[in-house]
Amino acid sequence: MTTTAVEELTAADRCDRCGAQAYLRVVLNSGELLFCAHHAKAHSDRIKQVALTIQDETGKLN
């Protein structure tokens, strides 16, 4: 797993779990998932296990 920057996430990017604004893009073998900060934190252990890359923009919240 690596952390990398791709195209910046925007307000139009929505969490695949709840529909809130996405701040984390996870690239998997089968595609990508977007997560809000809440769900990124809640699922962080599993995300780290399966992700090829993680684009974390949760720093925008501070």
KANOR-V43017 format. One record per residue. N is the residue number from 1. PHI is phi in whole degrees, -180 to 180 (NA if undefined). BURIAL is # if it has 9 or more other C-alpha atoms within 8 Angstrom, else .. D_FIRST is the distance of its C-alpha to the first C-alpha in Angstrom with 1 decimal. Layout:
n->N phi->PHI burial->BURIAL d_first->D_FIRST
n->N phi->PHI burial->BURIAL d_first->D_FIRST
//
This chain:
n->1 phi->NA burial-># d_first->0.0
n->2 phi->-128 burial->. d_first->3.8
n->3 phi->-106 burial->. d_first->6.9
n->4 phi->-147 burial->. d_first->9.7
n->5 phi->-104 burial->. d_first->13.2
n->6 phi->-115 burial->. d_first->14.8
n->7 phi->-78 burial->. d_first->18.1
n->8 phi->-59 burial->. d_first->19.1
n->9 phi->-72 burial-># d_first->19.5
n->10 phi->-122 burial->. d_first->23.3
n->11 phi->-64 burial->. d_first->25.6
n->12 phi->-77 burial->. d_first->25.8
n->13 phi->-81 burial-># d_first->22.2
n->14 phi->-119 burial-># d_first->22.7
n->15 phi->-61 burial-># d_first->20.7
n->16 phi->-71 burial->. d_first->20.5
n->17 phi->-91 burial->. d_first->21.7
n->18 phi->-129 burial->. d_first->24.7
n->19 phi->91 burial->. d_first->25.3
n->20 phi->-72 burial->. d_first->25.0
n->21 phi->-60 burial-># d_first->23.5
n->22 phi->-85 burial-># d_first->19.8
n->23 phi->-125 burial-># d_first->17.8
n->24 phi->-140 burial-># d_first->14.2
n->25 phi->-111 burial-># d_first->12.8
n->26 phi->-116 burial-># d_first->10.1
n->27 phi->-99 burial-># d_first->9.6
n->28 phi->-116 burial-># d_first->9.8
n->29 phi->-58 burial->. d_first->11.5
n->30 phi->-95 burial->. d_first->14.7
n->31 phi->144 burial->. d_first->14.6
n->32 phi->-132 burial->. d_first->13.7
n->33 phi->-128 burial-># d_first->14.8
n->34 phi->-115 burial-># d_first->16.3
n->35 phi->-133 burial-># d_first->17.0
n->36 phi->-72 burial-># d_first->19.6
n->37 phi->-62 burial-># d_first->19.1
n->38 phi->-62 burial->. d_first->20.8
n->39 phi->-73 burial-># d_first->18.8
n->40 phi->-62 burial-># d_first->15.4
n->41 phi->-69 burial->. d_first->16.8
n->42 phi->-64 burial->. d_first->18.3
n->43 phi->-113 burial->. d_first->15.3
n->44 phi->-60 burial->. d_first->12.7
n->45 phi->-62 burial->. d_first->12.3
n->46 phi->-71 burial->. d_first->11.9
n->47 phi->-57 burial-># d_first->9.6
n->48 phi->-63 burial->. d_first->7.0
n->49 phi->-73 burial->. d_first->7.8
n->50 phi->-110 burial->. d_first->7.8
n->51 phi->-75 burial-># d_first->5.8
n->52 phi->-82 burial-># d_first->4.8
n->53 phi->-141 burial-># d_first->5.5
n->54 phi->-131 burial-># d_first->7.5
n->55 phi->-107 burial-># d_first->10.9
n->56 phi->-105 burial-># d_first->12.8
n->57 phi->-116 burial->. d_first->16.5
n->58 phi->-67 burial-># d_first->18.0
n->59 phi->-62 burial->. d_first->19.5
n->60 phi->-65 burial->. d_first->22.1
n->61 phi->-80 burial->. d_first->23.6
n->62 phi->-90 burial->. d_first->24.9
//
